[in-house]
Every structure is written in structure tokens, then in C-alpha cells.
Amino acid sequence: MTLYLNGEQREFPDGLTVAALVAQIGIKSDRAAVELNLEIVPRARWDTTTLKDGDKVEVVHFVGGGTPTRSELAQQEPLLPQEAADAVWHCPTCAAQVSGNFCPDCGEKKRGIADLSIQHFFTHALGELFHFDSKIFRSFRLLFAKPGFLTAEYLRGCRKPYLHPFQLFFVTNLIYFFLQPYLGWSGLRTTLDIQLHMMSYSSVAARLAAARIAAKGISFAQFAPLFDHVVDVQARSLVLVMVLIYAVLLAAMQWRRKEFFGQHLVFSLHFTAFWLMAIFVVLYPGISLFLRFALRYGVHLPSVNWDKLIFPVALFLLLTYSFLALRTVYRESFFLSFVKALVFAISFHYVLDIYRFILFLTALYCS
């Protein structure tokens, strides 16, 4: 296989571990730090981390010596390996005195003179964000491919390789609300017209809106844009309402097990992140784009209520995902997991309505 070792393309045997690579290139393991694809590999994981074709590996050998200043570094030629004894520095994170480019205690990398250059800054930033094995891609890949895996990993204490549940939920939320104006479907952004005419509670909403408009002494045409603007702002943060509802629902179903609420909250964050992406970014908008494409090219489709047609598909998707996730995280019987997954899937419509009604109330009285 081909590895990029310290920037140099080299060939190595397949199936090589980090520990075997360090030994093969003749560096003592207690005097080295390894960075794999822009992430520090803890020494405890060297024996279990297998390298793959195309991996980028940086191996740094620790040496000792004096302390050059920043201005001296700017004037010096790059140090030869034997001259690295002049590279002692104090780690800004843990204050340890370190020789070499990486702190062996916390993994902090030594700051170089070019670290804040535009090229270096964006190279590392884009590498962290878009590398296929970065935390973001790895977390989203596992969120879809292995239901419940991220929750189980977080609960057993394996957290460094993945985004924190709140981070993953935040990124999902950000993606949805960034794309929503281009998706052609209202989703979580319910305008005043939708609230008053298309919801199960529309009759109640109409009475409350009429009273609010009368109290403000303005017309409906003047009030509607104010309401819709507040909805745009508040919809992003109020999505957490659904996370809390699912967590409470799960805690109620698991009450005999006397588990921490935080465990259910982690499951709820991952579950809500999944359906937000799968249903509101992929399923419904995908159908909307398909209909637009068909209309553009003169394909006449039967006149049906697409919302009612897609809803059973969404329920089946949520049922399947929640069943697999519950089995992975709580390790209960097939029957119990299926029943609880069924409750989760059926509750989707009602949780969504509760969120929209709360959003209606907050937008109504903040407009």
C-alpha cells in the first residue's frame, strides 16, 4: 500500500499498524508522536490502528535541547535532525516542557512560524472539514449506516473519534436551515398562513391570532410578515423542544431500568438529527425536486396528495431506524424494541405538531 509519510510517498506492506510502522522506520516508540490524517493517534491505540492505502502519516521523533526565540526561528534554516536539540518549548495547553513538534502529554502541536499564514490556515481547516475520515464525515456516515452506534459509543466513553451529540445535532440543524429556502417545502418553518389553515390546531390558532392582531391594532396583511420573520429566527432554536420531548418519552418507556436522563437525551439528539436529515433534507425535498423535474420536462403525473403518500414512507423509515437504534443502545428483546420503535415512529406526527404549536405561540406573542 502507498502511504504519505512525512510528506513523502512510500510503499509499505498491507495491514500495517501504527506501532509496526514506527518500528519499521527505526524510531523508538517512547520517543515519537504520530499524526494520522491530521489527527493525533494516542499511543494506547497504536497497536489497534491499522493503516490504509493513501493515509497521510506524520511521525515526529522527540529530542531535547535549548529554546530558540520566534525571531531566531524566522531567521534560521530548517534544522537537521541532530540539530533539533535546540527546539525545546513550553506547551501552551498543559505547560509541559517539550522537545519535538508534539507534546507527549496532551498531543498539542508546536506552533510554527507559518501556522497563521493563509495557506496553512485554510489547508488544515479544509482538511479537518472535508477529509473523508474527519469527525464530521465519520459521524454522519455512522449516523446513517449504523443506527444507535454513535449513542452506544458515547455511553461507553468512546467520544474522541466522533462529534459530540450536541455538535452533530447543531451541524444537522445548520445544514437543514441553510438548505430549506432552496428545498421547496416548508418543513419546520411554518408561516402564519400554514398555521391558520393547514394544521390540526388551526381553529385555535386562528382565534388567538385574531385576538393578537386586534390588540396590536394592525391588519392581518401587516402582521403576517412580522410573524413569519420571527418564525424564521425562532425555528432554529426551538427544534430542541422535539429533542426534549423524545428524551422524556424514552425515559417514560425505560422507567423500570432507572437510567440517567442524559442517556436518553443522547439517544434523542442522534435520533432527531437522523430524521431531520433523512426526512426534511432528503425524502420530502427529494420528492419535491422530482416533481419539479417532471413538470419541467412535460411528464404528467397523477394528481395526488403527495404529503399523504410520503407520510407512510417516512413512518416506515423512522420505525426501522428507531428499532435498530433501540436494539443497539438498550439491548432489549426483539418484541420490546419493536413496540418502543412503533411508539417512536407514531409519535413523530404529534411531536412535530407540538413543536409547531409552541413555535406558533412564541412567534405570535413576540411579533
Secondary structure, DSSP 8 states (H G I E B T S, - for coil): -EEEETTEEEE--TT-BHHHHHHHTT--GGGEEEEETTEE--GGGTTT-B--TT-EEEEEE--------HHHHHHS----GGGGGG-EEE-TTT--EEESSB-TTT--B---TTTTSHHHHHHHHHHHHH-TTSHHHHHHHHHHHSTTHHHHHHHTT--TTS--HHHHHHHHHHHHHHHHHHHT--TT---HHHHHHSSTTHHHHHHHHHHHHHHHT--HHHHHHHHHHHHHHHHHHHHHHHHHHHHHHHHHHTGGG---HHHHHHHHHHHHHHHHHIIIIIIHHHHHHHHHHHHHTT-------HHHHHHHHHHHHHHHHHHHHHHHHH---HHHHHHHHHHHHHHHHHHHHHHHHHHHHHHHHH-
